[in-house]
Amino acid sequence: MKVVKVVTTKRKKVYYYTDTGRVFRKNTDRTVTFRINDQVKIEQGFLDAQFLINQDGTKIKIKEIKR
């Protein structure tokens, strides 16, 4: 998957849009973020947690909004 759009709302929520049409919301307070054209993959964590991991190995906890 590739990130095609990154949107930050007024309430500081960050949304990642992928080329497959899926939408993810950043679910952590870490200041790390992904950029457009980053290759990402989904990894399942403990207790149904989901993480997006980019090509550099950076991991962000996310929640899937749209499949």
N, C-alpha and C positions, 0 to 999 in steps of 0.2 A: 504494500500500500504506500501511497505517496500523499503527503500533506499538500493540499492545494490552496487552502485558505485558513488564516488564523484570525479570530475575532475576539476582541476584549470588550466587554460591556461596561456600562457606567458603574456597576457594582463589582468590578474587577474579576468577573467570571471570564475564563478563557475557553473558547470553543475551537476545536480542530476539525476541519472538513477534509475528507480524503477523496481521492479520485474514484473510489468505489461507491461514493454516495453516503458513506457512514459519517456520523457526527459524534464527537466525543467531547465531554466537558472535563476540564482539569479539576481534580478532586483533592488537591493538596495545596499547601501554602508555600511550597518550594518556589524559589525565584527562577528556576530553570524552565525554559520553554523551548518549543520546537520552532523551526523556521519553515517557510514554504519550500517545497521540493525535497524535504527530508524523507528518506525511506523509513517507514515505521512498521513494527509488527506488534501484535497483541500477545501478551503473556498473562496466563491465569495465575492469580496469587492465592493466598490463604483466605478462607472464608468468602469465596466469590469475589475477591478483589480482582481488578483488571489493571494492567499496566501497559502503557505504550512505550516501546523501546526503539530508539532511532539507530542509525548506522554506527554512531560513535559509542553506543552502549548506555546512553543517558536514559534513565527510567523515570516516568511520571505516572502517578496513580490517576486513573481516569474513570469516568462513568459514561457508558454508551447511551446517547440520547436518541439517535435514529439509526436504524439498521438498514 
